Amino acid sequence: VTQKGNNGPYIQSERLAIYEQYIQQLLDNDYAYYAFDTAEELEDMRNRQRLNKQAPRYARSEMKNSFTLGMEKAKELIAAGEEYVVRMIVPENEELVFTDLVRGVIRVNTNEVDEQILRKSDGFPTYHLAVVVDDNAMETTHVLRGEEWISSTPKHLLLYRYFGWKEPLFGHLPVIINETGKKLSKRHGDVSVSSFQEKGYLPEAVLNFLVLLGWNPGTEQELFTLEEMVASFDMSKVQKKPAVFDRVKLDWFNQQWIRKIDEMDLLERCLPYLEQSDLLIAQGNGTWDTKNGTSVDKSFLLQVVLLQKDRMVVLGDIVEAIRFVFDLPEYEASLLVWKKSDAVGAMKMLTLLKEQLMAISVDNWTAQGINDVIFPWIKEHEYGVGDVLWPLRVALSGQQYSPGPFDIAAVLGKEEVLKRIDVALAMLA
């Protein structure tokens, strides 16, 4: 949190003197009082309430505070160094009404509202005081927060009244729950925002996913830019029930956004993962050294990243997805054999295919250029497409599922492709 302008946001620890002024104002106007109860005394009070089946609420008339002791005695205790807190006064049997932006009209009887601590014994304010003072100072007009804060809103409304301030509009949003139905929490093994960032979830995807957890735009559109969200958002379409955090759906959104963003932008976002791996070493001049000693530039790396653009779920996938470009892939010879073929058939096809590839000039060595030579040749000799392309795919990538073999060949270059075919032939021999 940083200090910005006249309207915050604020660092609470730097505003203790300000909070103290407002606490004193409440005390002077009989909207708050001192309380000296120990933890044991408060626990005894709660036990009595449980036995009597009473709602848990500070029993002012039974406890040790400036009402039961008198203000003079209370000040004597404070002067003597007695620990104390400051609690707010809640009027008896009054109906508080406010219109929630999500849930409509909410009515609460003050007999159900606890006399909240506003100042702790260490001198720090509680959330309830600080949020009201700070929101007023920041000229906040709308307070949107989780539904667990509904029960605190009556306390905040009373504080706004006591200070003579206009209260903001309140809207209480549905909580996000995990697959077990519990509120999303790191304590239950749910991950943090930083964890999503580290794995390579795009901010655009996470924001898109989260906004649709609790909001229905009323259309079939699923992918929204921030600008489109702002233009389309309507509080009346925010749902009331809890939303389930569906990791599979988040992955889908991330895949879509990886495909959607600009290609160079995607490369820039992938580079930190590649530089942190053992694949690339940045040289600081727009080039990178690979682990085998060759130097590559952004133009080459863009081609490499685009090979896997449609297959990436998170940015962190890029390292293992393109490792075969920089490392000679390891695989079992049996993987080179297509379906009903055999090792002899695979060797024959790779040998014939190598002859065709050798005839392609370096100038024509593109995915389309290779396609224009190999597919007519396959058709002319009535070869099975799988019989030809499957062993090539495996020889180049070592993978059962990979980008198209011609796309891989174009990135690897003619010399590396022929080298890898020779390796495959040696494995089959």
Secondary structure, 3 states (H helix, E strand, C coil): CCCCCCCCCCCHHHCHHHHHHHHHHHHHCCCEEEECCCHHHHHHHHHHHHHCCCCCCCCHHHCCECCCCCHHHHHHHHHCCCCCEEEECCCCCCEEEEEECCCEEEEEEHHHCCCCEEECCCCCECHHHHHHHHHHHCCCCEEEEEHHHHHHHHHHHHHHHHHCCCCCEEEEECCEECCCCCECCHHHCCCCHHHHHHHCCCHHHHHHHHHHHHECCCCCCCCCCHHHHHHHCCHHHECCCCEECCHHHHHHHHHHHHHHCCHHHHHHHHHHHHHHCCCEEECCCCEEEECCCCEEEHHHHHHHHHHCCCCCCCHHHHHHHCHHHHCCCCCCHHHHCCCCCCHHHHHHHHHHHHHHHHCCCHHHCCHHHHHHHHHHHHHHHCCCHHHHHHHHHHHHHCCCCCCCHHHHHHHHCHHHHHHHHHHHHHHHC
